[in-house]
Amino acid sequence: MPGEALLFRGLDQPQFDAVTATPGSATLYAMARHARAQILDEDPLLADIAQIVLYPEVWLDTPNDRLGGQPPRALLQTEAGREILYSLVQSVKYGMVT
């Protein structure tokens, strides 16, 4: 039984149950990917960002000179801001960044 080694190392049964009930890193990673995929499916602009930026969550929260020093996430709140962000993303996506 695989749990015998953990029980043998000094874990009592409740501790063993807590350890084995906790999702492993692979499970947590899969859950995070699933949640992210749902968000991206709901917002095409975020999907575009995820295609061109290695770490989109970090990029969204980092102040950007091309956006007047604002983080891109701040522009997601208004339609005008989303249009500005869309233009920036499209220019990066198609190599028209100066």
C-alpha positions, 0 to 999 in steps of 0.5 A: 500500500503506497500510504504505508510509507507516509504512515511509517514516516510519522504521519498519523491517519488524519495527516495522511488523509489531508496529504492525499486529499490535496490535489497535486501540482499537476492537478492544480495546473490542469485546473488553472489551465481550464479556468484560464481557457474558460476566461479566454473563450469568453473574451476574444481580446484576452485570447489575442493577448494570450497568443502574443504575450508569454505571461499575459497575467503579468503583462496585463498588470504591468504599466505600459508606456504605450498606454500612458503608463497605465497597466493594460488591465485598467483599459479593459474596464471601458469600451474606449479603453478596450479599443485602444488595447485592441489596436495595440494588440493588433499592431503587435500581432501583425508586427506594426510596432514602432 
